[in-house]
């Protein structure tokens, strides 16, 4: 596909140094902005709007447009409501109305070379109910500055994307990500990107989508590398995945069918979702959305498929934060309410032994029951499955690199909580999103180190620390030495496993 180099006019927006430029795509030309050495194309549709007959249906190609389509501001976002309470103070929400929310933002280096650039596709998190590519913290300027074409995709959320209906395709939000990858393969050359060097990167729920794609041989042919941040690696059996859909149906007095759900507006479904899942967090087992195991996109549990060898030929960078659970336990006050009895009940429900609990407490003198619960949950849900996968990939010859984010945010005593690593990976410490989560004095050298490592992985398929082997090397980003630690807290991982 030929590269369009048309420069149209000067002085875009409020910055007289910005320049408008046009790139060709199969759907039609798009107008973006060149400024600061980076090309920005925002809100480009990669699939048809999921409305009308396209609701609860697999994504289809967008209709071609005539003339040049403006791509100079963020496009619509998937239907959602802001996070409630304390989480709403820490995790921002961007709500931009409109039907064409299956869109991508592209940040590309302005300086073109004869060699196409590596590409990084970002898949946001948010419990499959929140998030968008319009959040300032997900601005890809730093990646483009460092010669990576950065793409951020929206996908259907909540009832629109992950309902389990009797007569509709399942995992539609995941199908949207596949459609975004297919769009990328067909279009990214126009933005200077190499479709053969695509890395997919996801956080939390977005990381679960990455795991599902990595486990599916058909989907994994669309990318060359994968990065997973703080994500459960498993999907749910149909019965569990259906629970929230059924609660919404009961709340609205309808059947869980495509016809009845499509007869309700997205706003009505969203309001019901909020009512029936208001108190659900990842730690309490409340009603939530998850990937359903089904024949098409998720034919088996992704973790089990990967343990059996799926995706071994794709380099993987994977990690967690040290204190994931503090995001839900500390600012909300939930952690302070956890008693020894609550801890014992939660431990038994999760299948964790009393001996493991004693070990965690022995390793954390003076910790509260809530802090012990958070540490146990982090290992049970995230760290132990991650280590198990890394071990299996090592035995099969797969390349895996593991990190842990250990720097402590001073904001509301979050510590190294879930999501605190993202401003550092994106090298976006000055954004409002970042300062609200990690404060105004977060160390730039740590951001430089993490961002550089992610750029290296996206560019060369390997970051600068050892691959996982019998010594279990974990690059620990703590803002001090950021050293590689070998077999950290293996006694605890073994006790949980």
Residue, then its C-alpha position, 0 to 999 in steps of 0.5 A: x500500500x503506498x504511503x500518502x505524504x500529503x501535508x494539507x495546512x498549517x496550524x491545527x488546533x491551538x498549536x501553530x506548530x502542528x501540521x495536518x496530514x493525510x494517510x490512505x486506508x482501504x476505507x478512505x483517507x484520514x486526516x491526522x496531526x503532525x506535531x513534535x515529531x509524532x503523527x497522531x490519527x485518532x478515532x479511526x473506525x476499524x469495524x462498523x458501529x455495533x448498533x442496529x443489526x450489528x448489536x450482539x453480532x460479530x464485528x464487520x468492516x466499516x463502510x468506506x467513506x468518500x472524501x477525507x475523514x477527520x482523525x484529529x480528536x478522540x473518537x467515541x468510547x464504549x458505554x460505561x459509567x465511572x468507577x464508584x467511590x474511592x476507585x473513581x478518585x484514582x481511575x479516570x473515565x473518559x466518556x465520549x458519546x457516539x456509535x462508532x466506538x470501535x475505533x483505534x488511535x495511531x501514534x507514529x514516528x514522523x520520520x519515515x525510513x525505508x524499513x517499516x517500524x515495529x508496532x505495539x497494539x494496546x488493549x486497555x483493562x477495566x474488568x471488561x466494564x471500564x476503560x477506553x483508548x481516549x484516556x490521556x494516560x494511554x497517549x502513545x507519543x513516547x512510543x512513537x518518539x522511540x520509533x514504535x508505531x503505537x495503536x490503542x483500540x477500543x472494544x465492546x464492554x459489559x453487556x454489549x461485549x460479554x453477555x452470554x445469550x442463547x442465540x448470539x456469538x460469545x466473547x464479542x469484545x474479544x472478537x473486536x480485538x481480533x478485528x482490530x488486529x485484522x485492521x492493523x494488518x491491512x492498514x498499518x503500512x500506511x502509518x509506517x508500521x510493519x504488520x509482521x512485527x506486531x506486539x499486543x499488550x494488555x493490562x488486567x482484563x485487557x491482559x486476559x484478552x491477550x492470553x486468550x489470543x495467545x492461546x488461540x492458534x488462529x488469532x496468534x497468527x496476527x501478532x509476533x510478540x505479547x505483553x501481559x500486565x497483571x491479568x488472570x490467565x483463565x476463562x470461565x466455564x459457560x455456567x459461571x460466565x452466564x451469571x451476570x447476564x442472567x442477573x441482568x435478565x432477571x433484573x429487567x424481567x426479560x429472557x437472556x436472548x439476543x432478541x430481548x437484550x437487543x430490544x433494550x437500549x445500551x443505556x438500559x442494559x448499562x443501568x441494570x449492570x450497575x444495579x446488579x454488580x455494584x459491589x463486585x470487585x476482583x477479590x470478592x467473587x461477586x457478579x462480573x464479566x469474564x471470557x466464556x469458554x466456547x468453540x470459536x474464540x476460546x475453545x479451551x481455558x487459555x491457561x490450560x492451552x498455554x500450559x499444553x504448548x499454545x503460543x510457545x513460539x511467541x515471545x512473552x513479557x509478563x508480570x505483576x505489581x508487588x501489592x496488586x490488591x491494595x487498589x481495592x482494599x486500601x482506598x476503599x477501606x475494605x482492607x481495614x474491615x477484614x478480620x481474622x475470621x474473614x481471612x480464614x473464610x476467604x482462605x478456605x474458599x480459595x483453597x489456600x492452606x492454613x500453613x500458607x497463611x502462617x508463612x505469609x504472616x511470618x514473612x510480614x511481621x505486624x501485617x493486618x489480616x487485610x494485608x495478608x488477604x491481599x498478599x494471598x490473593x495476589x499470589x493465588x490469582x496472578x503470581x502463581x499462575x504466571x510462574x506456572x506458565x513461565x515454567x511450562x514455556x521454559x520446558x517447551x523451549x518458549x521465551x518468557x521474561x518476567x517483571x515485578x513492579x515494586x515502587x510504592x505510590x504515596x497516593x492514598x497509601x497505594x504502594x505497589x498496587x494494581x495499575x501503578x506501573x502503567x504511567x511508567x511504562x507509557x512514560x506519561x508521568x505528567x498526565x492527570x491520569x498519572x499524577x492521580x495514581x502515583x503523585x507528582x513526584x514519581x521518579x522519571x528514571x524509573x519511567x525511563x527504565x521501564x519504557x525503554x525495556x518495553x520498547x526493546x521488547x516490541x522492537x527486538x522481541x527481548x528486553x535486557x534481562x535474562x529469559x526465564x530459566x531454572x533460576x527464575x529471574x524477575x526484573x524488579x522495578x523498584x526505582x532504586x537499582x531495578x535489579x534482577x531478583x532470582x526466585x523471589x518469594x519462592x517459598x510463598x509461591x510454592x505454598x500457594x501452588 
